[in-house]
Amino acid sequence: MATHPWPELLIFDLDGTLIDSKEDIAAALNQTLAESGLPQLAREVIYAHVGNGVFELIRGTVAAAGGDEGQAEAVLGRFMEVYEARCLERTRLYPGAHEVRVRFAGVPMALITNKSMRFTRPILAGLGIAAWFEPVLARDSLARCKPHPEPLLHCLARHGADPARTWMVGDGAVDIEAGRAAGVRTVGCLYGFRTEAELRAARPDALIRDLRELPGLFGPGPGLRPGQ
């Protein structure tokens, strides 16, 4: 049952929220580890390190593979090259992404990701969704990234939106923490990369198990009757 007023602004995370990119990330990382003489990792181990940016991804997975800080620096450089070449092999939009875009026609949408812009731009362009968002903020767009609220505050200022009617939609605790710090409402996506326990512990305002459930959190849009 819809319980919230129609949003003034929707802010989305990318990986694990709008796109399922985990197979390309894991494939590129395991290729890089193998080239570096390190053992490949189970995909679940890799997924546990996704969401806080490429530096944390490499630091955590190299350590899990038995490597050290010196190796992590070399792995990082090579991973950037490999992933850039492979970032659209299997990455796809989650079911319902286009329906959500249509349902919220007229509502501004922004994108905030801890992914580097080097990867974000080609992925958005390759999936045909670059024009959906204004602004697009990556890890390297501003001085600070999620969980700091700076990117969200930037979006609020850009659109002149009321924080009480702005929603941050993401699959990780960093999304929920950033949203709360910026004073906006939050939706946790249980279908994403992080565990349900982690997401529930972050205490989002709402939880969804499928992206197609997002419109159901809100009352009818402008000019629509209930149920439309």
N, C-alpha and C positions, 0 to 999 in steps of 0.2 A: 504494500500500500504506500502510495506516495505521501511523504510527510514534509517535504522541503519546498520552499518557493523556487521558482524557475531561476537558474543561475544567471549571473551577469557575466561571469568569466569562468572558463574551464581551463585548468592547467594540467597537462599530462606529462608523466614520465614516459620514457621511450621503451627500453628493453624490459620485457616482462610485463608491460602494461599495454602498449599498442602493437609491439612487434615481438614475435618469437624468434630470437636471434641466437638462442643458446647452442644450437648445433654448429653454426658457423664459428662462434667463439671457441667452443671446445675443439673443433677440428684444427683451427689455426693455432691454438695454444699447444695442442699435443704435437703438431708438426714442428713447432718451434722448440719444444722441449726435446724432442728426438734429435733434431739437428744440433742441439746444444749438448748432447750426450747425457741427458737426464731422462729418467723413466717417464713414460706417459701416465696420465692420471685418469681415474674413473671420472666420467662426466659429472656425476653428482658432486664430486669433490670440487671440480672447476666451478659448477653453478653456484656453490656456496660462497664463492669469492666475487661473483658478478654483482654490480650495482653501485660500487663505490668508486668507479673510475679505473682506468687501465693500470695506473701505478700500483694500486692496492691489489688488483687482480694478479699482476705479475709477482709482486712481493709475496703474496699469500700462496700462490700455486708453486712458485719455485721453492719456497720453504717446504711445502707439502711433498715435493719431489726430492727433497734432500739436498737442495742447492743452497748457496750462500748469497749474501748481498752482492758480492762481485759478479756472480753469475746472473743475478737478477737484472743488472744493468745491461748486460749483453743480450739477454733474452728479451728485454723490453724493446730494444731497437729492432730486432729481427721480427718480433711479434707484430709490431706496427706495420711492417712491410707485408707480412703474410696475411694478416687480417684485412688490410686494405684491399688486397687482391681477391679475398674470399668472402667478403662481408655480405654478399648477396647471393651466395650459392643456394642456401636453403632458408634464408630469413624470409619470413612472411608476416603479413598483418594477422592479428588474431581475428577469429570470426566475430563479426559484428562491428568492426571498425567503420566500415562505410555506412552502415545503418545508423551508428551513433552520430556520424558527421551529418547525415541528412536530418536526423531527429532534432539535432541542436542547431539547425540552420539559423543564422542570425545571432547566435551566441559566439562571441570571440573565443578563440582557442589559442593557447600558448603551449610551448613545449619546453620543458626543462629537463635536461639529461646530464648525468655525470660522465657520459661518453665524450670523447674528444670530437671537436668539430670536423676533424680530418675524416672521421667515419660517419658522423651524423649527416652531413650534407649529401654524400652519395647514396646513403641508405634511403633518406627521405625522397630524393629525386628518383631513385630506382624503383621505389614502391609507389610513386606517383602521388605523394601526399605532402610535398614541400609547401604547397600553397595553402594548406589547411591552417598553418600556425603563424602567429605574429605576437611576440617575437619567438625565435628559436634560440635558446640559450644552452650552450654546451659547457663542459667542465672548464674550458679555457676562454669562455666569453667574458667573464667578470672576475673580479679579484677573489671572490669566494664562491663555492658551490655548495649544493646540498650536503649535509643537513643545515647549513647556515641559511637563514631566510633571505639573504640578499637577492638571489635570482627571483624569488616570488615577489618581493617588494618592488623590484624593477618592473615586473609584469603588471602589478597593481597600478603603479604610477603611469605606465604606458597607456593603460586602458581607462584609468580613472575609475576603477571598479571598487565596489563596496566589499571589503574583506568578508563580511558576514554572508555575502551571496557569491563568493568565489570559492571554488573547490579545487583542491590538489588531488589528482588521481594517480596512484602509484602502487607498486607491489612491494616496496621495501620500507623498513623503519625510517630510513633517511628521508623518504618522501613525507611520511607522517610527521616526523620531527620538524622538518622544514616548514610544512604547512602550519603546524601549531605555533611555531615561533613567529610566523608572519601574520598570525591571527585569522587564517582562512579555515574553511571546513575541509575535511579530508575523507577520501575514499580509499580503502585498502583492497587491492586486487588479489584474491586468494588463488587465482589461476597462474600467477607469475612465478618468478624464480625463487623467491624466498619462502621459508617455511611458514605454515599457518600459525605456529606458536610465536614466531618472531613478530609477525604482523599483528596478531591479536594483542601481544604485549605492548605494542606501540600505541594502542588505544585509538584507532581511527574513529571518525564519527559514523562511518558506515562501512560495510564489507560487501563485496560482490564476488561471486564465484565464476562469473562469465561477463565479458564486457557488455554483452547485450542487456544485462540487468541495470546498467547505469541509468538509462532514462526513467526507469521505474522508481528511482529515488525521489523524483520531483513531480510536482503537480503539473497540470496541463500547461503547455507553452502559450505564448500570446496568441489569441485568436482561436484557440482550440478548446473543445469541450472535454471534460473528464473522460478518459478512456481512449482519446485520440493520440 
